[in-house]
Amino acid sequence: MAHPTAGTILLGPPITRDEVIVRAKSWLRPSVSFHPGRRFANEHGRYRTDSSGFVCMALALPQTSIEELTAFCSLISRDDLLAGDLLICACDESPTRHAIVFESWADRFRRSYLGMEQVRDIGTVRRTVHYPYDQEQDAFLPRRYPMIRDAALFA
């Protein structure tokens, strides 16, 4: 079966929110070192060990860039964020382009969330993040991958 495309970008197969979280957590056993020129292989494939590589692995996507992720992942509101959605910074003005996998809200006021990301000089981390992304308040926007499915609707 051929994978759908978003323009010229090859998308992965449909994937549930739970699968995205399980795949993301696989880089925490142990933490995968950050290095954009290297690749890491596990049961989910072989991906670059930078931010976009981590997100592509979690979404079961072929390797793509932050800019391409931004192009085919739709903007959503803060209130619509669900497990497996992303917060992406792809601004030209930003010193770093980056993406983080949203897992869940960390407090009832939705001021912070549990997220997983690939961090320079650290590696893969799962941590509480102040919404939308610590000090970079205006650069990170919530986005949804078009092939993500809710488990109940996917069955």
Backbone as a ProteinNet text record, in pm:
[ID]
protein_1_A
[PRIMARY]
MAHPTAGTILLGPPITRDEVIVRAKSWLRPSVSFHPGRRFANEHGRYRTDSSGFVCMALALPQTSIEELTAFCSLISRDDLLAGDLLICACDESPTRHAIVFESWADRFRRSYLGMEQVRDIGTVRRTVHYPYDQEQDAFLPRRYPMIRDAALFA
[TERTIARY]
85	0	90.1	63	141.4	104.1	202.9	178.8	129	37.9	-10.4	100	78.1	175.6	110	193.5	151	235.4	180	260.5	360.3	487.6	590.7	650	598.5	652.4	576.7	650.7	591.9	551.4	424.4	375.6	386.2	384	385.5	245.1	231.8	100.7	19.2	-111.4	-189.4	-128	-133.4	-72.4	-160.4	-175.3	-256.7	-172.9	-242.5	-175	-90.2	-144.6	-70.2	57.6	51.1	170.1	277.5	236.9	333	406.1	332.3	392.9	485.4	443.8	527.9	657	645.2	764.2	856.9	800.1	883.6	957	888.1	950.2	1061.3	1060	1163.8	1303.2	1311.7	1442.9	1485.1	1408.4	1443.2	1505.9	1520.7	1571.3	1701.8	1815.1	1844	1827	1851.1	1840.6	1935.8	1885.6	1967.3	2039.7	2170	2249.3	2209.9	2209.7	2179.1	2302.6	2285.6	2392.6	2331.1	2317.1	2247.2	2312.3	2439.7	2505.7	2501	2447.9	2443.7	2301	2293.1	2163.4	2159.7	2037.8	2016.4	1913.9	1938.4	1845.1	1792.9	1662.1	1600.1	1485.3	1393.2	1283.7	1193.7	1206	1121.4	1192.2	1314.9	1386.6	1512.4	1569.3	1696.7	1671.7	1697.4	1666.4	1781.5	1788.8	1884.4	1855	1959.9	1942.6	1932.2	1853.8	1823.2	1673.1	1625.2	1484.1	1390.8	1418.6	1329.1	1337.9	1456.5	1469.8	1387.7	1392.1	1314.8	1164.6	1116.3	973.7	932.4	1015.7	984.1	975	1068.1	1063.4	933.9	897.9	777	651.3	647.6	530.6	536	642.9	663.8	669.5	734.3	749.9	884.6	895.8	1029.2	1097.7	1229.4	1303.7	1265.3	1235.5	1198.1	1249.8	1239.3	1290.3	1180.6	1222.3	1125.9	1038.4	1096.6	1019.9	913.1	948.6	850.8	742.9	781.2	681.1	580.7	632.3	545.9	451.9	499.9	419.6	300.3	315	202.2	130.3	180.6	108.9	22.3	-104.8	-196.6	-189.3	-206.9	-215.4	-341.3	-329.5	-445.1	-440.1	-547.9	-548	-485.6	-444.3	-390.3	-490.2	-617.3	-721.1	-741.7	-695.8	-712.3	-594.9	-487.8	-370.2	-405.7	-360.4	-378.8	-246.4	-235.6	-114.1	-77.4	51.1	100.2	101.8	39.6	48.8	187.1	217.1	350.4	343.9	451.9	474.8	600.2	590.3	699.8	738	867.5	923.7	998.6	951.2	1018.2	1044.5	1041.4	1060	1201.8	1215.2	1347.7	1423	1350.3	1414.1	1464.3	1414.1	1452.3	1593	1672.6	1807.5	1808.4	1704.1	1697.5	1557.5	1552.1	1424.3	1413.1	1292.4	1279.7	1136.1	1120.8	987.6	986.3	871	852.7	721.8	721.2	601.3	525.1	400.7	312.4	260.3	269.3	215.3	85.5	88.6	-31.7	-11	-120.3	-110.4	-56	29.4	91.1	15.3	-71.5	-149.5	-289.1	-381.1	-520.7	-543.5	-450.8	-464.1	-403.3	-344.1	-280.7	-172.1	-94	20.9	147.4	148.4	264.7	217.9	305.8	271.5	392.2	363.9	467.9	498.6	624.5	665.1	793.2	817	940.1	1007.5	1141.2	1215.8	1359.6	1426.9	1568.8	1641.6	1723.5	1784.6	1935.8	1984.8	2128.5	2205.4	2317.1	2405.7	2346	2223.4	2161.4	2116.2	2032.7	1975.4	1824.5	1764.8	1620.4	1577.8	1479.3	1427.5	1275.1	1221.1	1077.1	1068	1003.9	1006.3	881.4	862.5	754.4	803.3	722.7	758.4	652.6	695.4	602.8	548.2	416	353.8	385.7	414.4	428.9	566.7	672.6	804.3	896.8	889.2	975.1	983.5	1102.2	1117.3	1073.7	1063.7	1031.4	880.1	814.7	669.4	600.4	657.3	587.6	626.9	736.3	789.2	726.3	678.8	627.2	476	431.3	288.9	244.7	124.8	74	28.9	66.2	34.4	-6.2	-79.9	-126.9	-85.6	-26.5	12.7	-114.1	-127.5	-253.9	-285.6	-186.4	-212.5	-237.4	-238.5	-261.5	-409.7	-435.2	-572	-594.7	-718.4	-757.2	-782.4	-739.5	-749.1	-890.9	-991	-1130.4	-1178.9	-1132.5	-1174.6	-1093.4	-981.1	-886.7	-922.1	-995	-1024.1	-1111.2
-117.2	0	124.3	216.5	340.1	434.7	507.8	606.4	735	806.4	934.1	1038.8	1143.2	1251.9	1382.6	1475.8	1613.7	1694.8	1723.3	1785.8	1682.9	1711.9	1616.6	1540.5	1562	1498.4	1369.4	1260.4	1130.2	1122.5	1095.5	1079.4	933.2	909.3	773	714.5	592.4	529.3	593.7	567.8	615.8	562.3	643.4	606.4	659.9	580.7	625.9	714	789.7	875.8	793.1	680.4	593.1	542.2	506.4	458.4	567.1	691.6	802	813.2	806.4	819.4	701.2	580	462	473.9	515	530.2	638.4	752	859.6	810.9	739.7	690.5	589.1	526.3	427.2	489.2	620.5	687.2	731.1	693.8	723.5	602.8	489.4	367.1	320.9	374.3	499.4	618.4	736.3	858.2	851.6	889	891.2	1025.5	1022.7	1145.9	1227.4	1360.1	1452.3	1467.8	1446.5	1474.2	1472.4	1589.5	1596	1515.8	1483.7	1408.1	1257.9	1211.7	1068.4	1015.1	883.7	815.8	713.4	687.2	587.4	488.5	360.5	256.9	179.8	157.2	68	-3.9	-59.7	-136.1	-53.2	78.2	166.1	221.3	179.9	225.3	301.8	362.2	435.1	581.1	670.9	812.9	900.8	1021.8	1121.7	1152.5	1181.9	1205.5	1354.4	1424.9	1565	1577.7	1698.7	1723.6	1666	1693.5	1643.8	1492.4	1434.2	1289	1222	1279.2	1225.2	1230.3	1343.6	1358.2	1265.3	1254.1	1163.5	1018.9	979	844.4	825.1	921.4	909	897	968.5	967.5	858.5	779.1	675.3	736.3	851.3	923.9	895.4	905	910.1	1037.1	1036.8	1153.3	1278.7	1386	1513.2	1625.7	1747.8	1862.1	1928.4	2016.6	2094.2	2177.9	2236.2	2318.5	2235.4	2112.9	2025.9	1981.3	1950.3	1916.4	2030.4	2152.3	2270.3	2281.3	2246.3	2259.2	2164.5	2042	1949.1	1919.5	1966.6	1953.2	2076.9	2057.4	2171	2239.9	2371	2448.5	2408.7	2396.1	2369.3	2468.5	2475.3	2565.2	2494.5	2572.6	2521.5	2426.2	2460.8	2378.8	2244.5	2232.5	2108.1	2012.3	2053.1	1966.7	1834.6	1725.6	1590.5	1516.4	1405.2	1323.9	1294.9	1311.9	1285.6	1406.9	1517.7	1641.4	1701.9	1807.4	1867.4	2014.5	2065.4	2209.9	2233	2318.3	2336.5	2482.5	2506.6	2638.2	2625.5	2693.2	2690.5	2831.5	2927.7	3068	3094.1	3171.1	3208.3	3292.1	3372.2	3459.2	3381.9	3262.9	3185.7	3129	3129.5	3074.7	2923.3	2855.3	2711.5	2672.1	2587.1	2526.4	2399.9	2374.1	2266.3	2215.3	2090.3	2032.1	1947.2	1943.7	1865.8	1787.8	1665	1580.5	1607.9	1649.9	1676	1542.6	1523.3	1401.5	1429.1	1525.9	1557	1689.3	1746.6	1867.1	1828	1911.2	1882.4	1945.8	2041.9	2105.6	2138	2154.7	2176.5	2311.1	2403.8	2536.2	2541.4	2430.4	2418.9	2525.1	2546	2637.6	2561.8	2430.4	2349.4	2210.4	2142.1	2010.6	1917.8	1789.2	1688.5	1668.8	1686.2	1672.7	1593.3	1542.4	1468.6	1535.5	1545.6	1615.2	1568.1	1604.2	1576.7	1709.1	1717.6	1843	1840.3	1946.7	1961.2	1949.1	1878.3	1856.4	1769.2	1722.3	1637.6	1504.9	1511.3	1391.9	1392.6	1274.7	1262.8	1285.9	1373.1	1399.9	1398.9	1366.3	1376.3	1467.9	1583.8	1682.8	1768.1	1841	1938.7	2066.9	2119.8	2238.1	2344.9	2466.9	2579	2609.9	2617.6	2638.8	2778.5	2791.4	2683.3	2617.9	2691.7	2629.7	2721.2	2710.9	2787.9	2934.9	2987	3129.6	3168.6	3077.3	3108.3	3112	3202.3	3205.5	3226.2	3306.6	3337.4	3247.8	3174.4	3099.6	2961.4	2899.6	2762.8	2762	2685.7	2675.7	2530	2502.8	2365.5	2320.4	2197.4	2143	1996.4	1951.6	1813.2	1748.2	1629.8	1548.3	1492.4	1502.2	1462	1313	1227.2	1082.8	1029.5	1118.9	1072.8	1039.5	933	885.9	860.6	880.3	839.8	690.6	618.6	471.3	423.3	485.9	442.2	457.4	560.4	584	502.7	449.8	380.5	232.1	178.8	35.2	-9
0	0	0	-86.9	-96.6	16.4	63.2	167.4	103.7	170.2	117	120	44.6	42.4	78.9	124.3	147.2	50.8	-66.1	-171.2	-219	-209	-249.6	-132.6	-11.1	109	136.6	151.2	179.1	325.7	351	487.9	529.1	658.3	709.1	710.8	761.5	772.6	884.4	888.6	1003.5	1132.1	1237.2	1364.6	1477.9	1583.9	1697.4	1789.4	1870.1	1967.6	2064.6	2109.2	2199.9	2135	2006.6	1936.8	1928.8	1906.3	1901.5	2034.5	2144.2	2277	2306	2273.6	2295.2	2214.6	2089.2	2004.6	2061.5	2103.4	2159.3	2284.8	2370.8	2494.2	2467.1	2349.1	2317.8	2312.7	2291.2	2289	2429.2	2529.2	2668.1	2738.3	2669.2	2730.7	2669.3	2693.4	2763.9	2669.2	2721.9	2643.4	2524.2	2407.4	2285.3	2277.5	2260.1	2251.2	2129.5	2146.5	2036.6	1948.8	1819.6	1723.8	1584.2	1520.7	1392.2	1280.3	1292	1185.9	1204.4	1316.5	1344.7	1336.1	1332.3	1330	1442.2	1490.5	1595.4	1543.2	1566.5	1521.8	1642.3	1640.9	1738.4	1667.4	1744	1683.9	1593	1596.9	1515.5	1392.2	1369.3	1250.4	1284.6	1182.4	1195.2	1159.2	1256.1	1237.8	1285.8	1228.1	1275.6	1421.5	1498	1641.4	1673.5	1595.4	1622.7	1643	1657.6	1687.4	1580.8	1454.4	1349.4	1337.1	1357.3	1352.4	1461.1	1581.3	1693.4	1663.2	1616.5	1587	1472.1	1369	1258.5	1306.7	1394.1	1449.4	1527.6	1613.6	1695.2	1609.2	1496.6	1408.4	1301.3	1298	1195.6	1055.8	1048.5	921.7	859.3	727.1	668.1	719.4	724	773.7	695.9	768.3	708.1	797.8	751.5	827	909.2	999.6	1078.5	985.4	882.7	788.3	717.9	678.4	612.9	711	835.6	937.2	952.2	955.5	967	848	730.5	608.8	606.3	658.3	646.9	777.7	889.1	1016.1	1035.4	1058.1	1067	1202	1198.7	1322	1397.6	1528.9	1613.8	1729.4	1804.1	1919.5	2039.8	2134	2260	2325.1	2322.5	2385.1	2315.4	2192	2116.2	2130.5	2199.9	2214.4	2281.9	2217.8	2270.2	2259.4	2329.6	2324.4	2179	2148.1	2013.1	1922.5	1966.2	1888.9	1910.6	1838.3	1842.1	1876.6	1930	1939	1857.6	1755.8	1660.8	1649.9	1650.2	1621	1489.5	1388	1257.8	1207.4	1297.6	1260.1	1212.6	1106.1	1057.4	1158.8	1237.1	1335.9	1457.2	1478.9	1595.8	1577.8	1684.7	1672.9	1648.4	1690.4	1666.8	1623.3	1525.4	1486.7	1569	1619.6	1716.8	1718.9	1761.4	1777.5	1903.7	1966.9	2089.5	2077.9	2127.2	2127.5	2256.8	2242.7	2356.5	2408.7	2542.1	2601.9	2678.2	2771.2	2848.8	2921.4	2966.2	3048.2	3184.9	3241.7	3372	3487.9	3457.1	3562.9	3509.9	3600	3559.5	3492.2	3506.8	3445.6	3305	3263.1	3131.4	3109.7	3213.2	3203.2	3166.3	3192.6	3157.9	3115.7	3045.8	2992.1	3000.1	2990.7	2983.7	2835.9	2800.1	2661.2	2648.7	2528	2498.2	2380.8	2391.6	2287.9	2284.2	2177.9	2160.1	2182.7	2287.9	2330.6	2307.1	2244.4	2219.5	2351.6	2348.7	2463.2	2573.5	2556.4	2659.1	2598	2496.4	2435.3	2452.3	2451	2461.9	2606.4	2624.3	2758	2756.7	2870.5	2897.9	3018.2	3001.1	3108.2	3106.1	3216.6	3223.7	3159	3068	2989.8	3012.8	3039.2	3050.8	2910.3	2895.8	2764.3	2709.7	2580.7	2483.7	2484.3	2521.3	2531.3	2609.7	2738.9	2829	2787.6	2759.4	2729.8	2588.8	2498	2358.8	2339.2	2405	2410.4	2276	2188.5	2063.3	1947.3	1960.3	1847.1	1830.2	1935.9	1928.8	1911	1811.2	1782.1	1786.7	1841	1844.6	1705.9	1671.4	1538.6	1549.9	1448.9	1444.3	1313	1325.3	1210.7	1144.9	1012.3	948.2	955.1	981.3	984.6	1125.9	1226.4	1363.5	1382	1455.5	1476.6	1624.5	1668	1802.8	1798	1900.5	1901	1876.3	1939.7	1926	1782.5	1713.4	1575.7	1477	1520.6	1433.6	1420.4	1517.1	1522.7	1407.7
[MASK]
+++++++++++++++++++++++++++++++++++++++++++++++++++++++++++++++++++++++++++++++++++++++++++++++++++++++++++++++++++++++++++++++++++++++++++++++++++++++++++

